[in-house]
Amino acid sequence: MKRNSLSGLSRALLFLCGGLLVTSIFVPMWAIYLEAPQYPEGLAMTIHATGVKGDVEIINGLNHYIGMKTIHNEDFIEFKILPYLIGFFALFAWVVALTRNKMLLNGLLILFIAFGCLAMYDFWKWEYDYGHNLDPNAAIIVPGMAYQPPLIGFKQLLNFGAYSYPAAGGWLFIACGAILVFAVIREYRTKNSVATGMRFILLLIGLNFSACINMEPETIKLNKDHCEFCKMRISNPHFGAELKTRKGRAYKFDDITCMFGYLDENTEIQSSAFFVHDYLGKNELIAADQAYYLKGGNLTSPMGGNIAAFRSKEAALLVKDQMLANEMTWEELKP
């Protein structure tokens, strides 16, 4: 085999990559999901290589009231050229596999990454334009309010919760990017290249997942955010709590017991992470399962739960003697 010739495994992966890209033309690339009390089943809009589908007409009707432009496939040149661009990259992958040329493989990877970055920027720009360029004569005008959906993750827009995440076609693109990175690493590394490439590809996939679903806590805006359970405005920075769903949406509470009460009444919530205020911090949220707890005694929380969380056991023990409170664990507290 020539020094500049690709290995059989890399060629097979490139043929696979081309097939995945062709498949992505026929499945949704991205999904935007809206949920609100008046739409208990939610509204979904899926973005395909050839156009937008789903509850587009209903969403257009709602957008009209707040002054957003309506969405029509013919307004986007991207839907006219995107299938051909994807087809180009699929054909490019197959040509590289047939010619076994390593330099072409490098060029394919660089172009593919550049295309992915440009596509995400174009998507963000489209969202920004629709969310900010509003009709000044709209029926509903909220001063200073913009309606740009999130690029990835969750965002609250008035009474609508908006989710944005890759659909099947998007994940196929991510898989192709990972395949190309692995192929390049494998061809240019030493005998340990396979193991190194596999570790890299797993890291890349993990980073993609973590980027799509942000599980870091959202800061509670004191005197502005309201408790999801009791509806009181959250003003105390010592007893608050927050839960995040598997889709990345944050629910905020002014008392840990409010969070538990909300979960009792909304069993359909798929919680993924819990956070609590550090009693001695300044509106700082810490992971609930790593905190140390005190309950009762002279502790007085907004809704009577009287539970305080601490970043360290030493801090909890110091306050315990002052407040005559009892030590608790997260396992003992949660329902």
Secondary structure, DSSP 8 states (H G I E B T S, - for coil): --TTB--HHHHHHHHHHHHHHHHHTTS-SEEEEEEETTEEEEEEEEE-SS-EEESHHHHHHHHHHHT-----GGG-THHHHHHHHHHHHHHHHHHHHHHTBHHHHHHHHHHHHHHHHHHHHHHHHHHHHHHHS--TT-S---TT------SSEEEEETTEEEEEEE-HHHHHHHHHHHHHHHHHHHHHS-TTHHHHHHHHHHHHHHHHHHHHS--S-----TTTSB-TTT--B---SSS-EEEEETT--EEEESSHHHHHHHHHH-TT--EEEEEEEBTTSSS-EEEGGG-EEEESTT---TTS--EEEESSHHHHHHHHHHHT-EEE-HHHH--
